[in-house]
Amino acid sequence: MKTLKTSLPLLNAMVVFEAAARHGGLTLAAQELNIAQSAVSRHVANLERQLSVELFTRKGNRVAVTGAGNTLAEAIREGLSTIRQAVEDLTAHDSDTFVVGCSHDLAQAWLMPRFDLITSRVADGRVLLQTSTDYRDFDQPEVALSIRFGEAGQWPEFLTEKLLDGEWFPVCAPAFLARYPALGSEEPEAFMTVPLLHQVTPPGAIDSWQSWIGTDRKLDGPRFTGYMSMIHETIAGRGAALAWAGFADEHLRRGQLVRLTKTSRRHAGSFHIVMRKNAGPVVRAVAQALLDSVGDS
């Protein structure tokens, strides 16, 4: 009598093959699984030998998934998804805490003024705010909802709703504008002669002062890896900064900052609410409340 153990290939080999089939090659699968490419090749070869089926065609250093390989990969994918969902369902009842994930800067600048929208919808207000710069931390089953920056379709395994556009514009403190009234001219060149505060960005980033002004020249002024640190210096009147829409709303409303241009620039990415496709009514209610708060602001 055949058992699952004797009739199915090793699970490790099937997981490795599924990654290779999904990426259409061995190199990216090896990077995803953090193993050597030779190990991926060995697992695939062992699987082909055990099944007596060609899963990849090989031409030189290039491979392509066969029809049989696609069929097996899809079956493995569905099976692993079923297992993952079962594990999530079994462990969900062990936690009575609603976990929300986002970056530290977004939490301080945007979420905290709205935190009661979450706690008021969760039983006994049992909410845990988890901050991280690595969005993979929010993929864990205990995270009910997260807010992430990226492009639509970046997280296909989750349900996403756009929260805020990736829009940004220059701001400063009212006293700073009084010292440098030319900043009200809407001319990008006016920023060349005033103290500037910079968030650390990749070379050539569209949300940099170089991009806003339209210059390749290296600009003076302190650099910050954290958005909120830069904004605190801006409120203190020590320079002009580029602020994200949504992030700056509270400071603009309080009069701590003033917007210097009517125009803004837009990043290709946006801020999204990310939740599981099987999210329950509480998660969806929290998500909708956060989305509605943008329209109300």
C-alpha positions as CSV (number, residue, x, y, z in Angstrom):
1,M,0.0,0.0,0.0
2,K,1.4,3.4,-1.0
3,T,1.5,6.1,1.6
4,L,2.1,9.9,1.1
5,K,5.7,9.4,2.1
6,T,6.3,6.8,-0.6
7,S,4.1,8.2,-3.4
8,L,5.2,11.9,-3.2
9,P,8.7,13.4,-3.9
10,L,10.5,15.1,-1.0
11,L,8.9,18.3,0.0
12,N,12.2,20.2,-0.1
13,A,12.7,19.2,-3.8
14,M,9.1,20.4,-4.6
15,V,9.6,23.7,-2.9
16,V,12.9,24.3,-4.7
17,F,11.3,23.3,-8.1
18,E,8.3,25.6,-7.6
19,A,10.6,28.6,-7.0
20,A,12.7,27.7,-10.1
21,A,9.5,27.3,-12.2
22,R,8.1,30.6,-10.9
23,H,11.3,32.5,-11.7
24,G,11.8,30.7,-15.0
25,G,15.4,29.8,-14.0
26,L,17.8,28.5,-11.4
27,T,19.7,31.7,-10.4
28,L,16.8,33.7,-9.0
29,A,15.4,30.6,-7.3
30,A,18.8,30.1,-5.6
31,Q,18.8,33.8,-4.4
32,E,15.2,33.5,-3.1
33,L,15.9,30.3,-1.1
34,N,19.4,31.4,-0.1
35,I,21.0,28.2,-1.4
36,A,23.6,27.5,-4.1
37,Q,22.5,27.4,-7.7
38,S,24.0,23.9,-7.9
39,A,21.7,22.8,-5.1
40,V,18.7,24.0,-7.0
41,S,19.9,22.1,-10.1
42,R,20.4,19.0,-8.0
43,H,16.9,19.1,-6.5
44,V,15.3,19.6,-9.9
45,A,17.3,16.7,-11.4
46,N,16.4,14.4,-8.6
47,L,12.8,15.3,-9.0
48,E,12.9,14.6,-12.7
49,R,14.6,11.3,-12.1
50,Q,12.1,10.3,-9.5
51,L,9.1,11.2,-11.6
52,S,10.6,10.1,-15.0
53,V,9.4,13.4,-16.4
54,E,11.2,16.3,-18.0
55,L,10.4,19.5,-16.0
56,F,12.8,21.9,-17.7
57,T,14.2,22.0,-21.2
58,R,17.9,22.9,-21.3
59,K,19.8,24.8,-24.0
60,G,23.3,25.8,-22.9
61,N,23.0,27.7,-19.7
62,R,19.3,28.6,-20.3
63,V,16.3,26.6,-19.0
64,A,12.6,26.7,-19.8
65,V,9.7,25.1,-17.9
66,T,8.0,22.3,-19.8
67,G,4.2,21.8,-19.9
68,A,4.5,19.0,-17.4
69,G,6.7,21.3,-15.2
70,N,4.0,24.0,-15.3
71,T,1.3,21.5,-14.3
72,L,3.4,20.3,-11.3
73,A,4.4,23.8,-10.3
74,E,0.8,25.0,-10.2
75,A,-0.2,22.0,-8.1
76,I,2.7,22.5,-5.7
77,R,1.7,26.2,-5.4
78,E,-1.9,25.4,-4.6
79,G,-0.9,22.8,-2.1
80,L,1.6,25.1,-0.3
81,S,-1.0,27.9,-0.3
82,T,-3.5,25.5,1.4
83,I,-1.0,24.5,4.0
84,R,0.0,28.1,4.7
85,Q,-3.7,29.1,5.1
86,A,-4.3,26.2,7.5
87,V,-1.4,27.3,9.6
88,E,-2.6,30.9,9.7
89,D,-6.1,29.8,10.7
90,L,-4.8,27.5,13.4
91,T,-2.5,30.1,14.9
92,A,-4.8,33.1,14.6
93,H,-6.9,32.2,17.6
94,D,-3.8,32.3,19.8
95,S,-3.4,36.0,19.5
96,D,-6.0,38.5,20.7
97,T,-3.9,41.5,19.7
98,F,-4.4,43.5,16.5
99,V,-1.0,44.1,15.0
100,V,-0.5,47.0,12.7
101,G,2.8,47.4,10.7
102,C,4.3,50.5,9.1
103,S,7.6,52.5,9.1
104,H,8.5,54.6,12.1
105,D,8.3,57.9,10.2
106,L,4.8,57.1,8.8
107,A,3.6,56.1,12.2
108,Q,4.8,59.3,13.8
109,A,3.8,61.7,11.0
110,W,0.5,60.2,9.8
111,L,-0.8,57.2,11.8
112,M,-0.6,58.4,15.4
113,P,-3.1,61.3,14.9
114,R,-5.5,58.6,13.7
115,F,-4.6,55.8,16.1
116,D,-7.9,56.0,17.8
117,L,-9.5,54.9,14.5
118,I,-7.9,51.5,15.1
119,T,-8.2,51.1,18.8
120,S,-11.9,52.1,18.8
121,R,-12.6,49.2,16.4
122,V,-10.6,46.5,18.1
123,A,-12.0,44.6,21.2
124,D,-10.6,46.3,24.4
125,G,-8.3,48.4,22.2
126,R,-5.7,45.6,22.1
127,V,-3.5,47.0,19.3
128,L,0.2,46.5,18.8
129,L,2.0,49.0,16.5
130,Q,5.0,47.3,14.9
131,T,7.5,49.5,13.1
132,S,10.1,48.3,10.6
133,T,11.9,49.4,7.5
134,D,11.8,45.8,6.2
135,Y,8.3,45.1,4.7
136,R,9.0,41.4,4.9
137,D,8.4,41.7,8.7
138,F,4.8,42.6,7.9
139,D,4.3,39.3,5.9
140,Q,4.1,37.4,9.1
141,P,0.6,35.9,9.9
142,E,0.2,37.8,13.2
143,V,0.2,41.2,11.3
144,A,-3.4,42.1,10.6
145,L,-2.8,45.1,8.5
146,S,0.2,47.1,7.3
147,I,0.9,50.4,5.4
148,R,3.7,50.2,2.8
149,F,5.1,52.3,0.1
150,G,5.4,50.9,-3.4
151,E,3.7,50.4,-6.7
152,A,0.4,48.8,-7.4
153,G,0.7,45.0,-7.8
154,Q,3.9,44.8,-5.8
155,W,2.3,42.5,-3.2
156,P,0.2,40.1,-5.3
157,E,-0.5,37.7,-2.4
158,F,-2.3,40.4,-0.5
159,L,-5.2,42.7,-0.9
160,T,-4.1,46.3,-1.3
161,E,-5.9,49.7,-1.2
162,K,-4.1,52.9,-2.2
163,L,-4.0,55.2,0.8
164,L,-1.9,58.2,-0.2
165,D,-0.2,59.3,-3.5
166,G,3.5,59.5,-3.4
167,E,3.3,63.3,-3.6
168,W,5.9,65.8,-2.2
169,F,6.6,69.5,-2.1
170,P,8.8,72.0,-0.3
171,V,8.0,73.4,3.1
172,C,9.5,75.5,5.8
173,A,8.7,77.2,9.1
174,P,6.8,80.5,8.9
175,A,9.8,82.4,10.5
176,F,12.1,80.9,7.9
177,L,9.9,82.1,5.1
178,A,9.9,85.6,6.6
179,R,13.7,85.5,6.5
180,Y,13.7,84.3,2.9
181,P,10.6,85.7,1.2
182,A,11.9,84.9,-2.3
183,L,10.8,81.3,-1.5
184,G,7.2,82.3,-2.2
185,S,8.0,83.0,-5.8
186,E,7.4,79.4,-6.9
187,E,10.7,79.5,-8.7
188,P,12.9,76.3,-8.1
189,E,16.1,78.4,-8.4
190,A,15.1,80.4,-5.3
191,F,16.1,77.4,-3.2
192,M,19.7,77.5,-4.4
193,T,20.5,80.4,-2.0
194,V,18.8,79.2,1.2
195,P,19.7,76.6,3.8
196,L,18.3,73.2,2.8
197,L,17.6,70.1,4.8
198,H,18.0,66.8,2.9
199,Q,16.6,63.3,3.4
200,V,19.1,60.7,2.3
201,T,18.0,59.4,-1.1
202,P,19.6,57.2,-3.8
203,P,21.6,59.1,-6.5
204,G,19.3,60.8,-9.0
205,A,16.2,60.2,-6.9
206,I,13.2,62.2,-8.0
207,D,12.3,63.2,-4.5
208,S,15.6,65.0,-3.9
209,W,16.4,68.7,-3.8
210,Q,18.6,68.3,-6.9
211,S,15.6,67.0,-8.8
212,W,13.3,69.7,-7.5
213,I,15.7,72.5,-8.4
214,G,16.9,70.8,-11.6
215,T,20.6,70.8,-10.9
216,D,23.4,68.2,-10.8
217,R,25.3,70.4,-8.4
218,K,26.0,69.0,-5.0
219,L,24.0,71.0,-2.5
220,D,25.0,71.9,1.0
221,G,23.1,71.2,4.1
222,P,22.6,68.3,6.7
223,R,21.4,64.9,5.6
224,F,18.9,62.7,7.5
225,T,18.2,59.0,7.2
226,G,14.9,59.6,9.1
227,Y,12.1,61.8,7.7
228,M,10.9,62.9,11.1
229,S,14.3,64.1,12.3
230,M,14.5,66.3,9.2
231,I,11.0,67.7,9.8
232,H,11.8,68.6,13.4
233,E,14.7,70.6,12.1
234,T,12.4,72.2,9.6
235,I,9.9,73.2,12.2
236,A,12.8,74.7,14.2
237,G,13.4,77.0,11.3
238,R,16.8,75.8,10.3
239,G,16.1,75.1,6.7
240,A,13.6,74.2,3.9
241,A,12.7,70.5,3.3
242,L,10.8,68.4,0.9
243,A,7.7,67.0,2.7
244,W,5.4,64.1,1.7
245,A,1.7,64.8,1.3
246,G,-0.1,63.3,4.2
247,F,3.0,63.3,6.4
248,A,3.0,67.1,6.6
249,D,-0.7,67.6,7.0
250,E,-0.8,67.8,10.8
251,H,2.2,70.3,10.9
252,L,0.6,72.4,8.1
253,R,-2.7,72.5,10.0
254,R,-1.1,73.6,13.2
255,G,0.9,76.3,11.4
256,Q,4.2,74.8,12.3
257,L,5.0,74.5,8.6
258,V,4.0,76.4,5.5
259,R,3.8,75.0,2.0
260,L,6.0,76.9,-0.4
261,T,4.5,76.0,-3.8
262,K,1.1,75.2,-5.1
263,T,2.7,72.6,-7.4
264,S,4.0,69.2,-6.2
265,R,5.9,66.3,-7.7
266,R,4.7,62.7,-7.7
267,H,6.6,59.6,-7.1
268,A,5.8,56.4,-9.2
269,G,5.0,54.7,-5.9
270,S,2.2,55.3,-3.4
271,F,1.3,54.4,0.2
272,H,-1.0,51.3,0.4
273,I,-2.9,49.5,3.0
274,V,-2.0,45.9,2.7
275,M,-4.0,43.0,4.3
276,R,-4.7,39.4,3.7
277,K,-7.2,38.4,1.0
278,N,-9.2,36.6,3.7
279,A,-9.1,39.6,6.1
280,G,-12.0,39.5,8.5
281,P,-14.6,42.3,9.2
282,V,-12.5,44.0,11.9
283,V,-9.5,44.3,9.7
284,R,-11.6,45.6,6.8
285,A,-13.4,48.1,9.1
286,V,-10.0,49.5,10.3
287,A,-8.8,49.7,6.7
288,Q,-11.9,51.6,5.6
289,A,-11.7,54.0,8.6
290,L,-8.1,54.9,7.6
291,L,-9.0,55.3,4.0
292,D,-12.0,57.5,4.9
293,S,-9.7,59.7,7.1
294,V,-7.8,60.7,4.0
295,G,-10.9,62.0,2.4
296,D,-11.9,63.8,5.5
297,S,-8.6,65.6,6.0
